[in-house]
Amino acid sequence: MTDKPSYLTLPSAERTRFEKNFIKTAVCELRFPALLEFETRPPVELQRELRKDFPHYERQQQPVPFNESETEVVHRLRSKKGDWLISFKPSSIALQTSRYTHFEEFRAQLETVINKSSPLLDTDFFTRVGLRYINELHIEDGTLEGWIRQDLIAPAVEGVYGPVERFVQEVRGKSQWGKYTFRHGVEANKADFYTVDFDFWDENVEVDRVLPMVTEFNKEIFLFFLWAVGPKVMDRMGKTIPEEIKK
């Protein structure tokens, strides 16, 4: 009897950059031991350090996860065009973009955020480091076949479930560098779009290990994406450009 792999195992592929991608949102969140001083005052020093590239500031109240009866303050710094966002809370800082081009650009922005925020956070580790890519595929021809790996959509395509209003699946497991959650499916209000969502993370990560770890997460997500999609997606992504990724 062959032993099953103890972590996520994906077919290898050459690291390349495509002309087009389907990433609707890319976000890296860094959680740290809570700083009580920021429960009551804004991160003025951080805003000053990042003001050149993130000049727009806004303060928001949002529901606390899993406890919507309570709210928490979120400080948001936006780029000039609004397509890059830094969210700061007393226990986390996150970099997010709606205009993802390639990983080197994202990594460079993340490195700046880490370097500028580290003195303020006064910590040598993060309690959680997560990288998430939410891809939104436009199903142009009205059928899922050819857009998504057949193994993932077979029951829906074959009509096993009958007419469905919503088709969403979630898988959680371990990867070589941490843990992952893989979500994919169609929501009722977006019947023409298929979401492919990858979330990789690890806990208790030293500050100097963040960028190498996020780089490895990105590599795994790239392979996961290639495994999950069909030939129609690959065709829409266009030509490939060889890409070297920093260690």
Buried (B, 14 or more C-beta within 10 A) or exposed (E): EEEEEEEBEBEEEEBEBBEEBBBBBBBBBBBBEEBEEBEEEEBEEBBEBBEEBBEEBEEEEEEEEEEEEEEBBBBBBBBEEEEBBBBBBBBBBBBBBBEBEEBBEBBEBBBBBBEBBBEBBEBEBBBBBBBBBBBBBEBEEEEBEBBBBEEBBEEBEEEEEEEBEEBEEEEEEEBEBBBBBBBBBBEEEEEEBBBBBBBBBBEEBEBEEBBEBBBBBBBBBBBBBBEBBBEBBEEBBEEEEEBEBEE
